[in-house]
Amino acid sequence: MHGLHEWTSRRSLCMSNPPTPMPTVVLVHGAWADGSSWQRVIPLLLEKNVPVVAVQNPTSSLADDVKATRQALAGIDGSVVLVGHSWGGAVITEAGNDPKVKALVYVAAFAPKAGETLGELVGAYPPPPGLGRIRDDGAGNLTLSVEGWIEDVASDLPEAEARVLAVLQPPLPGSTFGDKVTQAAWESRPNWYIVSADDRVVSVELEREFARRMGARTTELQASHLSLLSRPDAVAAVILEAVHSVAGG
């Protein structure tokens, strides 16, 4: 009887303290890109039985991208770890105020304060080489030249892959550099930041400043702006650290 009582007590304890469900990772891509940016990170998360959603943002404005991300969040039950790359960092900074979002991960990403614009942040630091490769179509839509993809954005990827990314890129309205975040989610949530030390598109010093002022758990990789493609193992490891913090380890 003593053994039965002990088993029943353990079972009652487990039922009263069920394991925390695994949070869903929601991945938000950057400018001149789409959700396929995460194609090498996603399998590594799925291998760990982590639910994953990749948002397909229109990259037409901050408001439009936040709306698309919020729609993705609305379809998820339970807690979320929200991850943004590059321009996607501004998106998760605003969309991350959703109560489902329990942690944020920034990958070479913008992390503005409320009222800040990307144009102001970019202009506060010496321009990296990649900014000189941006082209305007005359109607205010911006793209990166093929040379910019090969030499700057994807400098640690095979040239053939960089050329494909250049073909796939959607335009980015120049007006997005004037869009403002209204409330910075990172101020109220644990956050992680991955600095790309070889970044030639976003200032490395700006990335480090974002991480510093957020008080982020920071990882620095010897990688281009596209660390999520060139160093997917390292990027996935940081995301999994955030996931485990939300899931209680």
C-alpha positions in Angstrom: 0.0 0.0 0.0 2.9 2.3 0.8 4.2 1.9 -2.8 0.8 2.6 -4.2 0.4 5.8 -2.1 3.9 7.0 -3.2 3.0 6.4 -6.9 -0.3 8.2 -6.5 1.4 11.1 -4.8 4.0 11.4 -7.6 1.3 11.2 -10.3 -0.7 13.9 -8.5 2.4 16.1 -8.4 3.0 15.7 -12.1 -0.6 16.4 -13.0 -0.6 19.6 -10.9 2.7 20.7 -12.4 2.5 19.7 -16.1 5.5 20.5 -18.3 5.4 23.9 -20.0 4.4 23.5 -23.7 7.1 24.2 -26.2 6.7 27.8 -27.5 6.3 28.4 -31.3 9.2 30.2 -33.0 7.9 32.8 -35.4 10.6 33.9 -38.0 10.4 37.4 -39.6 12.6 38.0 -42.6 14.4 41.2 -43.6 14.2 43.6 -46.5 14.9 42.4 -50.1 14.1 38.9 -48.9 11.3 36.5 -48.1 10.6 33.7 -45.6 13.0 31.4 -47.5 15.8 33.3 -45.8 15.2 30.9 -42.9 15.4 27.7 -44.9 18.6 26.4 -43.2 17.5 27.4 -39.7 14.0 25.9 -39.9 15.1 22.2 -40.2 17.4 22.6 -37.1 14.4 23.8 -35.0 12.1 21.1 -36.3 14.7 18.5 -35.4 14.2 19.6 -31.8 10.4 19.3 -32.1 10.0 23.1 -31.9 7.0 24.4 -33.8 7.9 27.0 -36.4 6.1 29.6 -38.5 7.9 31.7 -41.1 6.1 35.0 -41.9 5.9 36.2 -45.5 6.0 40.0 -45.1 5.2 42.3 -48.0 8.1 44.6 -47.0 5.9 47.5 -48.2 5.9 49.5 -44.9 6.4 48.9 -41.2 2.7 48.9 -40.6 2.0 46.4 -43.4 4.7 44.0 -42.1 3.6 44.4 -38.5 0.0 43.5 -39.7 1.2 40.4 -41.5 3.2 39.3 -38.4 0.3 39.9 -36.1 -1.9 37.8 -38.4 0.6 34.9 -38.0 0.6 35.4 -34.2 -3.2 35.3 -34.1 -3.2 31.8 -35.5 -0.9 30.4 -32.8 -2.0 28.9 -29.5 0.4 29.4 -26.6 3.6 31.3 -26.2 5.9 32.6 -28.9 9.6 33.3 -29.4 9.7 36.0 -32.1 12.8 36.3 -34.3 13.7 39.0 -36.7 16.5 39.5 -39.2 17.7 42.9 -40.4 14.6 45.0 -41.2 12.6 42.3 -39.5 14.0 43.5 -36.2 11.9 46.7 -36.5 8.9 44.6 -37.3 9.3 42.3 -34.2 10.0 45.4 -32.0 6.4 46.6 -32.8 4.6 43.3 -33.3 6.3 41.7 -30.3 4.0 43.7 -28.0 1.5 40.9 -28.5 1.0 39.1 -25.1 1.8 35.8 -26.6 5.4 36.9 -27.3 7.6 35.9 -24.4 11.1 36.4 -25.9 12.7 38.2 -28.8 15.7 37.2 -30.9 17.4 39.8 -33.2 19.7 38.5 -36.0 21.9 41.4 -37.3 18.6 43.3 -36.9 17.3 46.8 -36.2 16.0 47.3 -32.7 14.7 50.9 -32.6 13.2 52.7 -29.6 9.8 54.2 -29.8 9.8 57.1 -32.1 13.1 56.2 -33.8 13.4 55.7 -37.6 15.7 53.4 -39.4 17.0 56.4 -41.4 18.1 58.2 -38.2 19.8 55.1 -36.9 21.6 54.2 -40.1 22.7 57.8 -40.5 24.3 58.0 -37.1 27.1 55.6 -38.1 29.6 55.6 -41.0 27.8 53.9 -43.9 28.9 50.3 -44.5 29.9 49.4 -48.1 26.7 47.7 -49.0 24.7 50.9 -48.7 26.5 52.2 -51.8 25.0 49.4 -53.8 21.4 50.4 -53.3 19.5 51.3 -56.4 16.4 53.5 -56.8 14.0 52.7 -59.7 13.0 56.4 -59.9 9.7 55.7 -58.2 11.1 55.4 -54.7 11.6 51.6 -54.7 15.0 50.4 -53.6 16.9 47.2 -54.6 20.5 46.0 -54.1 22.7 45.5 -57.1 24.0 42.0 -58.0 27.5 43.2 -57.0 26.1 44.2 -53.6 24.7 40.8 -53.0 27.9 39.1 -54.0 30.4 41.4 -52.3 28.4 42.7 -49.3 25.2 41.0 -48.3 26.2 37.4 -48.9 30.0 37.7 -49.0 30.4 34.4 -47.2 28.0 32.4 -49.4 28.9 30.9 -52.8 28.6 33.5 -55.6 26.0 31.4 -57.4 23.8 31.5 -54.4 24.2 35.3 -54.0 23.2 35.7 -57.6 20.0 33.8 -57.0 19.2 35.9 -53.9 19.6 39.0 -56.0 17.1 37.7 -58.6 14.6 36.8 -55.8 14.7 40.2 -54.0 11.5 42.2 -53.8 11.8 46.0 -53.8 11.7 48.0 -50.6 10.1 51.4 -50.6 12.5 54.1 -49.5 9.7 55.5 -47.3 10.2 52.6 -44.8 13.3 54.4 -43.6 11.0 57.0 -42.1 8.6 54.6 -40.4 8.5 54.7 -36.6 8.0 52.1 -33.9 5.3 53.2 -31.4 6.3 50.8 -28.5 9.4 48.8 -28.2 8.7 45.2 -27.2 12.3 44.6 -26.1 11.8 46.9 -23.2 9.5 44.5 -21.5 10.7 41.1 -22.7 13.9 39.0 -22.5 15.9 39.4 -25.7 18.8 37.9 -27.5 21.0 39.6 -30.2 23.3 38.0 -32.8 25.9 40.4 -34.2 27.3 39.7 -37.6 30.9 40.9 -37.2 31.6 40.9 -40.9 28.4 42.7 -41.8 28.8 45.0 -44.8 25.2 46.2 -45.0 24.3 47.2 -41.4 26.9 48.9 -39.3 28.5 46.4 -37.0 28.9 49.1 -34.4 25.2 49.9 -34.7 24.4 46.2 -34.1 26.5 46.2 -31.0 24.8 49.4 -29.8 21.4 47.8 -30.2 22.5 44.8 -28.2 24.1 47.0 -25.5 21.1 49.3 -24.9 18.6 46.4 -24.9 20.7 44.5 -22.3 20.5 41.6 -24.7 22.2 38.2 -24.3 24.7 38.7 -27.1 26.4 36.4 -29.5 28.9 37.7 -32.0 29.5 35.6 -35.2 32.2 36.0 -37.8 29.6 36.1 -40.5 28.1 38.3 -43.2 24.7 39.9 -42.9 23.2 36.6 -43.9 24.4 34.6 -40.9 21.0 32.7 -41.0 22.2 31.2 -44.2 26.0 31.0 -43.7 25.9 30.1 -40.0 22.5 28.4 -39.4 23.8 26.1 -36.6 24.9 29.1 -34.6 21.7 31.1 -35.2 19.5 28.1 -34.4 21.5 27.6 -31.1 20.6 31.1 -29.9 17.0 30.7 -30.9 16.8 27.4 -29.0 18.3 29.1 -26.0 15.4 31.5 -26.0 12.9 28.7 -26.6 14.2 26.8 -23.6 14.1 29.9 -21.4 10.4 30.3 -22.2 9.7 26.5 -21.8 11.4 26.5 -18.4 14.6 24.7 -19.6 
